[in-house]
Amino acid sequence: MLPVSMEDIRAAAQRIAGQAVRTPLLRLPVAGEVYAKCENLQRTGSFKFRGAYNAVASLLEREGTVRGVVADSSGNHAQGVAAAASLLGVKSCIVIPHNAPAIKVQRTAAWGAEILRCPDASSERMAAAMQIRDERGWAYIAPFDNADVIAGQGTSGLEICEDLPDVETVLVCVGGGGLLSGIVTAVKALAPNARVIGVEPELAADAQESFRSGKRVSWDASLVTRTVADGVRTQGIGALNFQIISALVDDIVTVSEAAILTAMRFYALEAKLAVEPTGALTLAALQSGAVAATGKTVCLVSGGNFDPVFYGAVIAGNA
């Protein structure tokens, strides 16, 4: 039995209703029938709010009261947990690496979270979060290796299948695997013949190596931090996530840095959507030929949080 079920995802959908945005599917101006699932329009600008809110709300349902929650993140999970905690009346502390985009740090703090900075390695920021958990007796909200988080992220897949029941291909970015494992659980339950394919940067291809070798592998932080897609700079897939991905995902492909920037530029200039590098991964896979669009295809746009100066350089073709 897999660690997250369709029933868990439906329960998460009820839990986050009224707090999370039901994001639209927008037809993209490309050949074929290709849609963007616009999680860049989600609360806090990323899909991460879904899983974070479901995790904190579920924790309160089980425990009644919580002293506080702690999380570690390069930015989007940080904002999601900070927002969820604020909305649910819980204190939060977020451990954020030094290389996180400044705007993500600022927006996390704006939700009232205590911010602690740490080295860039995901292993180091997790260790710092664990120390806070132990010292304060707070609950740790993992960014991806957590059943409640996975179920929350899976609500995006539920919405895709409700809005496009005959979907044939779903492309999802993959870092630690929370989004991919949640979406594939929903899609394979509701549209079992649809392909679900993960996409990650060539410079941080630990997920592809894990998937194709059949065992979890970890990449050094010095390798994964090379990619511009800061949302997928994790060093390895989570244990629960890998269990689901191995069983249900059809493939994981990679794209170049140039392809990511090209997709960002296309979203801005042709689709009129503001998309961060990680959110552009899935369209990059189509544009670069890493994946061929088959029938009705959905590109998951994971988020729209980016450094404004960098974004301007990308749009101008100077990045």
RAMO-V127800 format. One record per helix or strand of 2 or more residues. SS is the DSSP state (helix for helix, strand for strand). FROM is the first residue (numbers start at 1). LEN is the number of residues. If there is no record, write none. Layout:
ss=SS from=FROM len=LEN
ss=SS from=FROM len=LEN
This chain:
ss=helix from=6 len=11
ss=strand from=25 len=3
ss=strand from=34 len=5
ss=helix from=39 len=3
ss=helix from=43 len=3
ss=helix from=48 len=16
ss=strand from=69 len=4
ss=helix from=76 len=12
ss=strand from=92 len=6
ss=helix from=102 len=9
ss=strand from=114 len=5
ss=helix from=122 len=15
ss=strand from=139 len=2
ss=helix from=147 len=17
ss=strand from=169 len=5
ss=helix from=178 len=13
ss=strand from=195 len=7
ss=helix from=202 len=3
ss=helix from=206 len=8
ss=helix from=221 len=4
ss=helix from=230 len=3
ss=helix from=239 len=10
ss=strand from=251 len=5
ss=helix from=257 len=15
ss=helix from=278 len=11
ss=strand from=297 len=5
ss=helix from=308 len=8
